[in-house]
Amino acid sequence: MKHLNDLGLRGPQKLGRLLDFHSLYYGYVRFTPETGVQYVLDLLLIYRRFAGKRLTLPIRRHAHAVQSFSEPVVREWPVEEYFAQGEGDREEEVDHIEVNLVVPLAGRMTTFHRFLANFARVWEADQRLTLTVVLFSAEDNSTTITEYDLLRLATEHYHVPPKVVRVLAMNSSEPFSRGVAFQRSLALFADHQLLFFLDVDMTFTGEVLGRVRRNAIRRRQVYFPIVFSQYGNEVSQTEDQDNRTEPSDHLLTINDLDGYWRQFGFGIVALYRSDLLAVGGYETTIHGWGMEDVALYDRFVSSPSYTIFRAVDPGLVHVYHPITCDRHLSALQYEMCLGTKLSSLDSTAELAAFIHRHRLL
């Protein structure tokens, strides 16, 4: 009742009267940069009076709500400091910066084959690129992959030179952790090197490397790209199990039917080693799905020394794979995992069509 009263409906305050929510006619969501996210709901409410003469009336009301943004923060960079860091010549030099990809791996060799093939294609066109694989034991102990196996696969099957690929093998008893993988990999690099933390289920184009080089600025800015994530077509393909196919493993057209932008995903990041260490690095006590990326993002948000660059990148695509949420995760990790799992089921259009066909509303 408290929420209904907030909408300006005073009936429930009096004894013998009741106001019930019945249904939602429609709703609008509008994003306005000046104020925030605005919601407009058209509600059908039922007003009931029990005292005296009984009365039941349908009442239609509009509800308006705003999810406001926090106050803007303005940081001023002195011109002399800008040029003192060599940024005046940055455009001429940025294309020569080496990008060092770091990828954690635990099993999933079929997916890794696709990733290596993708890497080899991009490396052929831009050889200022290296790959470091942080190797964990497969979580289900189904396969035993060694450092030698991975190096041989990369060099002999995909023809990537040995100097371009290296493997950091973790202790066989150590559980998989993205935070641990990325933090341990720092020992292989110097402070001035540009790191690009990626996942094995991502595909990327050569154009991504240019954006990584330009958007990650040492001692000033880190780059958290917004990636395009494939839908699993879980709902639309359920209708025809005989003809069900696996999601495509290649780059796809960017549209609302094929996938969505992971606006709240922070797992992919490009930055310099020295900048990562300056904020304390990755949180290594987090195990299981998620949270290590959010923790790192929060560290950069809280730091007065850095700005964060966020933008959608059509060259970065997360290929769909089933998501299993372990109930032993912390409550927040489990909730975030379920949110990602449900968001990846299918497009809004397919979900709406499914609900209409089965008359679920």
Helices and strands as residue ranges (DSSP letters): H 2-6, G 11-13, E 17-32, E 36-49, E 55-68, H 79-84, G 87-89, H 90-93, G 94-96, E 99-106, H 109-125, E 129-136, H 147-152, I 153-157, G 162-164, E 165-169, H 178-185, G 186-188, E 194-197, E 202-204, H 206-215, E 221-223, E 226-230, H 234-238, G 241-243, E 259-261, E 269-272, H 273-278, H 292-302, E 307-309, E 312-318, H 331-343, H 348-357
